[in-house]
Amino acid sequence: MRFRDLLTKAIVEIGQKKPPKKDSPVYTFLDGLNPPALAAAMQGVAEAAAKSAPATGGESDVEAESGNAKVYSELMEEVEEAKKAKNFDDAKSLLKLLRKKMKPKKPDTGGLPEPPEEPYIIQQLALVTYKAKHDSLEKEIAALKEASGLLSKLNPATSNDTETLGLWGAVHKRLWDKDNDPAALDEAIRSYERGFSLRNDYYNGINFAFLLNIRAAHAAGLAKASAAPAEFTRHLAVAIADFVWAEQVREEVLTICDELIRSSPVLDQKASEAAQKQSLNSKYWVVATKAEAYLGTGETAMAEATYKEAYALAPDPWMIESTEEQRGKLEPLLADSPLRYVRASA
């Protein structure tokens, strides 16, 4: 138990420090972003456990569990390598094995609740489950629902863990994309809204605003198809509310991006090439998000200038391609604004 307590503490501490994995812009485009410290932390757990153990004449439980820590660390390293290579099926198999090895034993006394599993392992298992490629839409939807089932063990409806919320939002966003299920879209929006409220960050905010525009467009479509005036009015009210809400969120995102740019430290010219590239990566996504926020608030001239500024920073061409893809999805949503009904009646 001493080893398990130390291991859990190490993983939880790392989990509290890493940013959430979300779809847009950072986590849609940077699929390889993963916490780098978990395997190293696991390697140190055995040593910490051994130091805290009482001396014995033979092999202690801590020594045995120290061997387990090495196994866990090696498995995690293999998981990270598989994820980098986008071998998500292999990563999933390894994580399932790791989950089995780390799963707490059920209490001997009847009636006691089952001990919770380590959230990080569940989160990573859900991540590779929904990212794996499938040869049919049916299998892809099934994988997304499997990932949703895994994350439900972490109580996303009430959780304050932004990692869980980000993954929950990403999974349900994809369920909407694949299955056009309005309930999935609502779940994704609630998750990103909660994540944005908790972190006040640009990547949750810009994704939250984008999904609001998607729901506004869906509601506007329902309004157009409504035969009864009351139904038309109800759906149009939802469309207008979400469209305006998205603009308000983007105004907040612009403020956040400006503050990040203003407060960002100037990188030392002697910094390593890897550090310089990481700095450019970070700045690129902030500026690209700012451009999308301008676009979503109708500031088209500012958006165009800011997109050009972002593209001049991009260390890799795929980053520009991804930003342009997102822009291509957003522009039609903005062009078909439900506010035209209000202006027409004014």
Secondary structure by P-SEA (a helix, b strand, c coil): caaaaaaaaaaaaaaacccccccccccccccccccccaaaaaaaaaaaaaaaccccccccaaaaaaaaaaaaaaaaaaaaaaaaacaaaaaaaaaaaaaaaaccccccccccccccccaaaaaaaaaaaaacccccaaaaaaaaaaaaaaaccccccccccaaaaaaaaaaaaaaaaccccaaaaaaaaaaaaaaaaacccaaaaaaaaaaaaaaaaaaaaaaaacccaaaaaaaaaaaaaaaaaaaaaaaaaaaaaaaaaaacccccccccaaaaaaaaaaaaaaaaaaaaaaaaacaaaaaaaaaaaaaaacccaaaaaaaaaaaaacaaaaaaccaaaaaaac
